[in-house]
């Protein structure tokens, strides 16, 4: 689908910034002037996509056009064949293969009634556990279960929006987003119980790819993962909405900044407001213009995405999903008297 011809491109914004700074409307070659414009564009875009809190409001606005919907498949336990465990190295018997997604650091390996954490997938038939002592040795022919309670989120993930839902045919309720320490408390009290996940939490990763590194590695930046509880008892396709982080746009002048026609003038004003800070003559007109346009853009974004009907507030306690949950789900009571699943 073609972009509206009224949507500004990065080149349109670049030329307006150049003109304001007195450098004309001809494309700049490599050098300090172009580098300055690039820096201004990046600051202006960041200022728009992560706006300050508006006067009279308690939190910053989150743009709806930066919140796409995505799917995530959570995986059933894997227990094909048998294993041998020696000093934390797990070898799979026969010609069977560990799933490629076993490589995710933090998967749970259960053998002999004990749970261990997977450190790496070394080959199709070998895993290494974080506990590499002889205390976890198990003879050939040992039965096991490899569970998957943790999943990588997109590199551009910036935060989850609302609950996580199942596909309609699953007959399951939505998954509630809770804190990471709440998930750890559930694991402490019950271990990795197998069932359809009821709770999920987002937390920063400290491993990127196959190598465990210090949190906040400057070569990679921050990445996030999703923890689910209970650990999935089957494959489920989950749907969630998230805020995405926009990649640098200035390397291609033909790019259209997200926001398009509706917010194009606000994006332009944001970049000019930053350019104004570097102008030889003191001025605040673009900063004032940006604030005025930002208020209008926020109002427009809210108006375009406000539900007119929220549905009937019915008592669903006798519905098929709720009855299934009451009859088929094991529960436990924690030390605070809470019953899970709730």
N, C-alpha and C positions, 0 to 999 in steps of 0.2 A: 504494500500500500504506500502510495507516494506521500511524502511529507507536505504539509501546507506550504505554499509559496510565501506565506507571511512569517514563517518560523525563521528566526535569525540563525545563521551558521556561526561557527567560531571565527571565520574570516570576517563576517559582518561586524562582530564585536571587536575584533582586532583592529580593523580599520577605523572604527569610531574612537577607540582608545588612542591610536596613533594621531588622528586628527586633533583630538583634544590636547594632546601633548605637543602639538606643533610639528609633527613629523610627516605630515601629508597622508595621502591615501594610497600610496604606492607600496607594494610589498617590500618589507625590509629584508636585506641580506643578513647573513650571519654576522653577529657582532653584539656589542653591549646594548644597543637600542632594542634589537629583537629580543634579547634575553630579558630586558626590563619589561617589555610588553608581555612576554610569556609569564613572568612572575606575577604581573598584575592580573592577568587572566586567571591564573590558578587561584590567587587570593580572592578574586571576585566571585569565582564559581563556588569555592568553599564557603564563602560568606552567605551565598544564596541557599545552597543545599543544606547547610547547617546553620540556620538563622538564629540570631539572638532572641531572647524572650521579649516579646512585644510589651509595651507599657500596658499595665492593667491585667496581664496574664501571669500565670504561675509556672508555665513550662513552655519550652520552645515548640514551634509547630513542626509536625512531621508530614512531609509531602506525600500525598496519596499515590502520585505517579512513580514514586520510588519504592513502592511496596508490592512487588509481584507475587504471584502464587507459584509454589513449586511442589513437586512430589518427592517423597523419600521412601524407599523400600527398606523395611526392617526385616531381619532374617530369623528364620527358625533355627533352633539348635542343630548342630551337626554332630552326628555320632556314628558315622559309617565306619565299619571295621573295628579294629582294636589298636592299642598303642603300647609302646614301651617308653618309659621315662627314666632317664639317667642324668643326674646332676642338672636338672632343669631343661634338658633337651628331649623333646617329644618326637618319636618316630612312628609314623603311621604304617600299619602292616599292609602287605599285599600291594596291589597296583592302584589303590585308591589315592585320591588327591584331596588335600585340604583346600577349601574354597579360597579364591584369591582375596576375598574380603577378610580372611583371617589375619591379614597383615596389619589391620588396624590395631595400634597399641591400646591395650586396656581391655581386650576381649577376655572373657572368663573361661578358663579351662578347669573342668571338674573331673577328678579321678579319685577313686578310693574314698569317696565321701568328703574330700577336701577341695577347696577352690583356690585356684592360682590365677595370676594375671599374665596374659600373653605379652611378651616383649617384642617378638618379631616372628615373621614367617620366613624361614630361611630357604625353603624349597617347597616343591609340591607335597613332600611327605615329611617335612620337618618344621617344628615350631621351637622357639626358645622361650622359656618362662622367665619372669623377673626373679623368681626364687630358684637359684641355681645350686642349691645344696643337695646333699644326698638324702635329706629328710623327705624329699618328694619323689624318691625312686619308686618305680612300679615295674613289675616284671612283664615280659611279653605276654600279650593276650589280655591286657587290662582293658576293661570297658571305660568309656569316657564320654563327656559331653562338652562341646565347644559352644559357648553362648555369646550372643552379640548384643550387649546393652548400650553400646556407644557408637555414634555415627558422625562422620565429618560433615560439616555444613559448608556451603559454597564459600570460595575465597572472598567473594564480595559481600558476604553476610555481615549485616550491621545491627541485627536485633530482630527478635520474633515479634509478630503482631497477632494478638488474639490466640485462641486455642488451636490445637492440631486436631484434624478430623480424619476419620477412616473413609474408605470407599463405602458407598451405600450398601453394597451387598454383604459387607462384613457383619452388619447388625450390631456394631460396637458403638459405645458412646464416645464423645470427644475426649481428647487427652488434655488434662489440665497442665498448665505451665506452673511449676513451683521452683523453689530455690534449690541450688545444687546441694546444700547441706541437708535439705529435706530428703533428697534422693539417697544420700549417704546414710541417713537415719533409717530409711526403709530397708536398705541393704544390710545394715547392721542388725536389724531386728529379725529379718526373714531370710537373708541371703538372696541369691538370684532366682527367685520363684519364677516358673515359666507360666505365662498367661498373656493375654492381649494387654499391651501397655496401657496404663491408666494415668501415669504421671510422666512428665518430661521436664528437663532442666537444661539450660544453655550455660556452658562455661568455656573459658579460654583454653585452648590447647597448649601443651608445652612440648608437643612433638610435631614435627613437620615432615611428612613422608615417612621414611623408614628410620630416621635418625632422631633420637631423643636429644633435644637441645634445651638450653635455658629459656625460660619464658621471656617473650619479647625479643627474640633474636632479631637484630636489626636487618639481617639479610632477607628475612621472610615477613616481618611484621606480625600483627596479631591474627590468629585464626581461631575458629570456634568449633565446638562439637556439641552434639545433642545426646544427653543421657536419658534413657527410658527405663521405667520400672512398671511392672515386672519385665524381666527379659522376655522377648517375644517367644511365644510357643509355636508360631507359624509365620510364614511370610505375609506381611501386610503392607499395602501401599498407603502411606500417610500423606495428607495434603496440609500445607502450612503457608502462611503469608509472612514475608519478612521484608525488612528495610535493607536495600542493597547500597553498597558503597560504589560510587561512580569512579571509574578509572579516569586517568588524565586524558583530557580531550584535545589539548592544544597541538598535539603532534600531527593532526590532520585537520586543516582549515575547513574541509568540507563537512565535518561533523556537526550534527545538530545537538545542542545541549538539551538534555531531558527537561521538559517543561513546555517546549514548543511555543506555538502561537500565543496561548493563553498567558504564559508567564515570560515571554520573550523580552518585553520591555523592562520587566523587573530584573531579569538576568543582566541585561545591558546596563541598567542603572547601577547594579551592584559592582560591575567591573569599572564603570566610570567613577563611582564613588571611591574605589581604591586608587584609581589613577589620580584622582584629585589630591590624594595625600602626597603625591610626588610632584605635583604641578609647581612651577616656579612662583606663581601668584596664588596667594591664599584664597580659597573658595570653599563654600560648603553647600552649594546648590545641588550637586549630585547626591551628596549624602542625605540631604533632606528629601530629594526626589526618590531615592532608593527606599527610605523609610515609608514614604507615602505609598509607593507602589507595592512594597512588601505587605503592608496592611491589606491592600486591595487583593493581592494574590492569595494571601492566607484566607480571606473571606470567600473568595471564589473557589478555592480548593475545598473548603469545608462545605460550601453550598452544593458543589458538584458531587459530594460523596456522603451526604447525610441521608440516612434511611428515612423514608416517609412512613414505613410500616415495619414494626419489629416482630410481628407475629402474635398469635393468641397465647396468652400466658395461662396455659392449661396445666392441670395436674396429670403428669405422665407416669405416675408410679405404677400403673397397671399395664403400661405399654410392653410390647414384646421384649424390647431391649432391657428395660428395668427388671422385668420378671426373670429373664435369662440370667441377669447379673445376680439377683437374689438367690436363685436356685442353684446356679452352677459355679459360683465363685467362692473359693475358700477365703475366709477372713481371719484376721488376727487382731488382737488389741495391744497397742503399744503401752509404754510405761506412763503415758499421759492419759490413757483411757480412750484414745482415738481408735476407731475400727477401720481397717483397710481391706479392700477398696471401699471408699466411702461414696 
